[in-house]
């Protein structure tokens, strides 16, 4: 086995295994944990250093063997490769013994492999208790492909799915998870409306995976050990719940600043897992000027375009559906609520509804907009109230003159509103800003209710 690994590594690097690498490979083969290896190797290497060296070796082997190799599947994959026709002559003879070790540290490896003929080499753990059930899904093929690239083709450590409330963020991520569940060893969905404490969430994840695991190490250490050894997907829904209402977007509440630490570590520490953040507000840790190098991505959702979304909602006059979609900007929740109103009051006739003089808001929309408005900082409230006075985009200089705000306050307020997806910008000779017609309609009549 060592001869085979040595020659595969030599193909990739031009160099043979050194003594430390040989001891690590032997330890993995013998089913030892990284902590046990660190104790056995007399040169004072730490458990984390041993883990880093092993993961680099796994990466080299994965490239040469053209399949993902991890600590959990190392033995069976190497045995199968040695015995395959592709590598005939690379080592002296085939091998027919692959050890099965049942005593490993659960923090080092959640489950040990059984022979591939009889079972999956890694035990799966999927906790989707708090994830919604998606009954209908339309018109997000491009977004699904983007998520697939970020998670499957070239794994990204931190992903934000962002947009105004009700635009379909949660539905998109859940549909992606449903389609790709088996590609991950561990999948956990948490909704921060129910439990915003990071310590509680990490404890629930670790305990759910292994109730008997050692709790002596700090929780973040245990979590990142898990992220390194297993392919994990953690979804944190309603991230805006940990931000301060009444201030600029993405400002952490004091008791939740540990999330900032977690998100920063996700982009700085080597691991093989992904955390998806679903939020109405963007946080600083997901922003980057160099998307090629920074291991974080943002997917900003716009409205739907596919008219099939309106099927089965009790509407007639299909030829008018396009205008209805345009009027409400393809927003799924707005369209569902308006469709119910059209069905009940206009007997499903979309053309009659569109003939009304004004843009009609349901009570549910007003409640949602009221909640949005009261989350804004005072500066943001001033800006959108001024913007609501005009149907056309308003230039930044015009806003400054109308509001008499210091430049810093105005610029920060505009940026914050864009991070909440309440504001659209248009670039011509000068940058100008506008509100969505639906939100503007609310502001004109109900801004301070």
Buried (B, 14 or more C-beta within 10 A) or exposed (E): BEEBBBBBBEEEEEEEBEEBBBBBBBBBBEBBBBBBBBEEBEEEBEBBBBBBBBBBBBBBBBEBBEEEBBBBBBBBBBBBBBBEEEBEEBBEEEEEEBEEBEEBBBBBBBBBBBEBEEEBBBBBBBBBEBBEEBEEBBBBEEBBEBBBEBBEEEBBBBBBBBBBBBBBBBBBBBBBBEEBEEEBBBBBBBBBEEEBBBEEBBBBBBEBBBEEBEEEBEBBEBBBBBBBBBBBBBBBBBBBBBBBEEBBBBBBBEEBEBBBEBBEBBBEBBBBBBBBBBBBBBBEBBEBEEEEEBBBBBBBBBBBEEBEBBEEBEBBBEEBBEEBBEBBBBBBBBBBBBBBBBBEEBEBBBBBBBEEEEBBBBEBBBEBBBEBBEBBBEBBBBBBBBBBEBEEBBBBEBBBEBBEBEEEBBEBBBBBBBBBBBBEEEEEEEEBBBBBEBBBBBBEEEBEE
